Amino acid sequence: MGSLSIWHWLIVLLIVALVFGTKKLRNIGSDLGGAVKGFKEGMRDADAPSDAQKRELPESNTVDVDAKEKARSGDSR
């Protein structure tokens, strides 16, 4: 019992086509392709930060500058 030859795969494909029908197999293939495409788009969107995320990040320089100015002026509140 070695590996399956091309004839074995053709017979399996023929039996699957007879059991499920070509229309149902076509629908399954298109659904699977749509799912893979949606997954790829989701991964691409997850890698790139959105505009809303860019705007939400505060400027850290303003806090540091204010703290340094208070330290220089001697304000010890």
Rosetta blueprint (number, residue, H / E / L):
1 M L
2 G L
3 S L
4 L L
5 S L
6 I H
7 W H
8 H H
9 W H
10 L H
11 I H
12 V H
13 L H
14 L H
15 I H
16 V H
17 A H
18 L H
19 V H
20 F H
21 G L
22 T H
23 K H
24 K H
25 L H
26 R H
27 N H
28 I H
29 G H
30 S H
31 D H
32 L H
33 G H
34 G H
35 A H
36 V H
37 K H
38 G H
39 F H
40 K H
41 E H
42 G H
43 M H
44 R H
45 D H
46 A H
47 D H
48 A L
49 P L
50 S L
51 D H
52 A H
53 Q H
54 K H
55 R H
56 E H
57 L L
58 P L
59 E L
60 S H
61 N H
62 T H
63 V H
64 D H
65 V H
66 D H
67 A H
68 K H
69 E H
70 K H
71 A H
72 R H
73 S H
74 G L
75 D L
76 S L
77 R L
